[in-house]
Amino acid sequence: MSSKITLVGAGLVGSLLSIFLAKKGQQVEVFERRPDFRKIGAVGGRSINLALSDRGWRALKEAGIEQEIKEIALPMRGRMMHNPEGKLTFQPYGKENQAIYSVSRAALNEILMNTAEKKHNVKFNFNQSCQNVDIRETKATFENQENKNKIQKPLKSEIIIGADGAFSAVRGHMQKTPLFNYTQYYLPHGYKELHIPANEDGTHKLAVDALHIWPRHSFMLIALPNTDGSFTCTLFLPFESDKGNKEAFERLNTDKEIMSFFETHFADVIPIMPTLLDDFKQNPTSSLVTIRCSPWAYEGNVCLIGDASHAIVPFYGQGMNSGFEDCFYFNEIMKKQLEKNDSINWKQLFVDFQDQRITNTNAIADLAIQNFIEMRDRVADPEFLLRKKIEAKLYEKFPNRWIPQYTMVTFSHLPYSYALKVGKKQDEIMKKIMKKENLEATWESLDWEEIVEQLHQNV
Ligand SMILES: Cc1cc2nc3c(=O)[nH]c(=O)nc-3n(C[C@H](O)[C@H](O)[C@H](O)COP(=O)(O)OP(=O)(O)OC[C@H]3O[C@@H](n4cnc5c(N)ncnc54)[C@H](O)[C@@H]3O)c2cc1C
């Protein structure tokens, strides 16, 4: 038996979930606030490209679209570090065949929507902004963005799913119910997108198979490749210049201030960013927020998914990946129920879904903040590089007993909470090892077995 589902938000997670729901025979109506970007061109909003890794791939494979996405994805095999003098250092992310993939948000979203729309039981409605949700009556009201005076009647369905992102309207209405907990935490940093165009012959101006990082302690610039030969860059910088931060967005107002900032910290990008000043002045400075809430569902009526239930900062490249992993597990739970029954028990599904996910999404929220410090501050540090070398050796010798935290998060399906817990223990062990004298010269003769034993004593 199928249910009538109202799905709010046709972003990455909402569109993928609609495919899984449709495959299970549900009647899905998707309501999206924005116009259909496939008809009008570019998609506005955050980050033009994203890093897709194993958790995301597994969900896309399950949805049957892995191959189609592979065609628009560029492998990034490691970090390319740019020091202030323009010297480059490459650090592989994992083993030789391991990579994260740069994909265009718009192209990915388009494939997801097209795949969903091919199903007879999914209908997309654009320019429909969710304004109100009666969670007890399962009614949602939408405002037509093309004609705001047109009053629309509340739409009744059996289930409402909020996949409407970090500032979810659906969550906003759940927040009014007793015992709903919610926190939001803004980083003092904001971000701004910049652009490195392709060479005249369409080739990339920087190595294409890397995620480029210019770490500068309290701030950093990163660049991900696009298939058209360009790179999308993101500058992460404090908004304000307090607490010892000399450099901040609030100090970059005039052409002179902007250019002098880039000349001091990122001199090597100036020649390859011909529209730097225009981009800097025209592109918005956006904020970075971590959102946690609980419970994710109200009875068997309403459920949140993706950023609507757990928005995180982008420094582990896991926001979309964890949202796709949500869809994967949501689908697994549907499958299990349908093996035993004809219809889905939504209330039980929502409970099982949250039980499966919330500890893990809280863990990746912590890991993402932790990785910001690593990316902007530590990746350029010789001690950190030595530590990475030692951990890589441990992983090579004991592939099942010492898996580096980055590998657990990015190249495995181990629960994020496990990666957080084991990573903390690894950190304690590595801190002690790093204190050893003359380690740079002697590290290859460490007692590897003993190190791994320490990890498994208390985990
Ligand atoms: C700078 C930056 C870089 C990032 N990089 C990465 C990365 O490399 N890898 C990664 O995995 N993740 C990354 N992320 C995170 C990723 O963008 C999000 O986790 C992902 O987009 C979440 O998908 P979603 O569908 O849940 O929400 P969204 O993508 O926000 O989609 C929500 C949809 O709901 C619609 N909507 C909102 N309100 C309403 C309403 N009231 N009514 C109807 N529709 C509504 C929106 O228009 C939107 O289409 C990054 C994020 C940022 C900010």
The ligand as an SDF file (V2000), in Angstrom:
LIG
                    3D

 53 58  0  0  0  0  0  0  0  0999 V2000
   30.5340   26.2700    1.2600 C   0  0  0  0  0  0  0  0  0  0  0  0
   29.9940   24.8850    1.3880 C   0  0  0  0  0  0  0  0  0  0  0  0
   30.7010   23.8270    0.8440 C   0  0  0  0  0  0  0  0  0  0  0  0
   30.2190   22.5320    0.9660 C   0  0  0  0  0  0  0  0  0  0  0  0
   30.9590   21.5070    0.4830 N   0  0  0  0  0  0  0  0  0  0  0  0
   30.5430   20.2440    0.6440 C   0  0  0  0  0  0  0  0  0  0  0  0
   31.3090   19.1530    0.1570 C   0  0  0  0  0  0  0  0  0  0  0  0
   32.3720   19.3450   -0.4410 O   0  0  0  0  0  0  0  0  0  0  0  0
   30.8520   17.8790    0.3460 N   0  0  0  0  0  0  0  0  0  0  0  0
   29.6820   17.6320    1.0150 C   0  0  0  0  0  0  0  0  0  0  0  0
   29.3330   16.4580    1.1810 O   0  0  0  0  0  0  0  0  0  0  0  0
   28.9190   18.6460    1.4850 N   0  0  0  0  0  0  0  0  0  0  0  0
   29.3050   19.9310    1.3220 C   0  0  0  0  0  0  0  0  0  0  0  0
   28.5470   20.9690    1.7650 N   0  0  0  0  0  0  0  0  0  0  0  0
   27.2630   20.6650    2.4510 C   0  0  0  0  0  0  0  0  0  0  0  0
   26.1210   20.4750    1.4510 C   0  0  0  0  0  0  0  0  0  0  0  0
   25.9940   21.6110    0.6440 O   0  0  0  0  0  0  0  0  0  0  0  0
   24.8210   20.2400    2.1960 C   0  0  0  0  0  0  0  0  0  0  0  0
   24.9980   19.3050    3.2380 O   0  0  0  0  0  0  0  0  0  0  0  0
   23.7410   19.7320    1.2430 C   0  0  0  0  0  0  0  0  0  0  0  0
   23.4630   20.6900    0.2770 O   0  0  0  0  0  0  0  0  0  0  0  0
   22.4750   19.3970    2.0290 C   0  0  0  0  0  0  0  0  0  0  0  0
   21.4690   19.0220    1.1360 O   0  0  0  0  0  0  0  0  0  0  0  0
   19.9470   19.2360    1.5280 P   0  0  0  0  0  0  0  0  0  0  0  0
   19.1630   18.7700    0.3650 O   0  0  0  0  0  0  0  0  0  0  0  0
   19.6860   18.6420    2.8670 O   0  0  0  0  0  0  0  0  0  0  0  0
   19.7720   20.8100    1.7220 O   0  0  0  0  0  0  0  0  0  0  0  0
   19.9020   21.9320    0.6030 P   0  0  0  0  0  0  0  0  0  0  0  0
   20.9220   21.5950   -0.3810 O   0  0  0  0  0  0  0  0  0  0  0  0
   20.0120   23.2120    1.3630 O   0  0  0  0  0  0  0  0  0  0  0  0
   18.4840   21.8680   -0.1340 O   0  0  0  0  0  0  0  0  0  0  0  0
   17.3150   22.3310    0.4900 C   0  0  0  0  0  0  0  0  0  0  0  0
   16.3020   22.6820   -0.5920 C   0  0  0  0  0  0  0  0  0  0  0  0
   15.1040   23.0950    0.0460 O   0  0  0  0  0  0  0  0  0  0  0  0
   14.6240   24.2820   -0.5580 C   0  0  0  0  0  0  0  0  0  0  0  0
   13.8680   25.0240    0.4550 N   0  0  0  0  0  0  0  0  0  0  0  0
   14.3500   25.7060    1.5210 C   0  0  0  0  0  0  0  0  0  0  0  0
   13.3360   26.2370    2.2280 N   0  0  0  0  0  0  0  0  0  0  0  0
   12.1980   25.8880    1.5870 C   0  0  0  0  0  0  0  0  0  0  0  0
   10.8250   26.1540    1.8290 C   0  0  0  0  0  0  0  0  0  0  0  0
   10.4280   26.9060    2.8630 N   0  0  0  0  0  0  0  0  0  0  0  0
    9.9040   25.6380    0.9760 N   0  0  0  0  0  0  0  0  0  0  0  0
   10.2960   24.8730   -0.0950 C   0  0  0  0  0  0  0  0  0  0  0  0
   11.5900   24.5980   -0.3730 N   0  0  0  0  0  0  0  0  0  0  0  0
   12.5220   25.1040    0.4610 C   0  0  0  0  0  0  0  0  0  0  0  0
   15.8930   25.0070   -1.0030 C   0  0  0  0  0  0  0  0  0  0  0  0
   15.6180   25.9460   -2.0150 O   0  0  0  0  0  0  0  0  0  0  0  0
   16.7570   23.8560   -1.4650 C   0  0  0  0  0  0  0  0  0  0  0  0
   16.5400   23.5420   -2.8090 O   0  0  0  0  0  0  0  0  0  0  0  0
   28.9960   22.2820    1.6450 C   0  0  0  0  0  0  0  0  0  0  0  0
   28.2710   23.3520    2.1790 C   0  0  0  0  0  0  0  0  0  0  0  0
   28.7630   24.6390    2.0570 C   0  0  0  0  0  0  0  0  0  0  0  0
   27.9740   25.7530    2.6700 C   0  0  0  0  0  0  0  0  0  0  0  0
  1  2  1  0
  2  3  1  0
  2 52  2  0
  3  4  2  0
  4  5  1  0
  4 50  1  0
  5  6  2  0
  6  7  1  0
  6 13  1  0
  7  8  2  0
  7  9  1  0
  9 10  1  0
 10 11  2  0
 10 12  1  0
 12 13  2  0
 13 14  1  0
 14 15  1  0
 14 50  1  0
 15 16  1  0
 16 17  1  0
 16 18  1  0
 18 19  1  0
 18 20  1  0
 20 21  1  0
 20 22  1  0
 22 23  1  0
 23 24  1  0
 24 25  2  0
 24 26  1  0
 24 27  1  0
 27 28  1  0
 28 29  2  0
 28 30  1  0
 28 31  1  0
 31 32  1  0
 32 33  1  0
 33 34  1  0
 33 48  1  0
 34 35  1  0
 35 36  1  0
 35 46  1  0
 36 37  1  0
 36 45  1  0
 37 38  2  0
 38 39  1  0
 39 40  1  0
 39 45  2  0
 40 41  1  0
 40 42  2  0
 42 43  1  0
 43 44  2  0
 44 45  1  0
 46 47  1  0
 46 48  1  0
 48 49  1  0
 50 51  2  0
 51 52  1  0
 52 53  1  0
M  END
$$$$
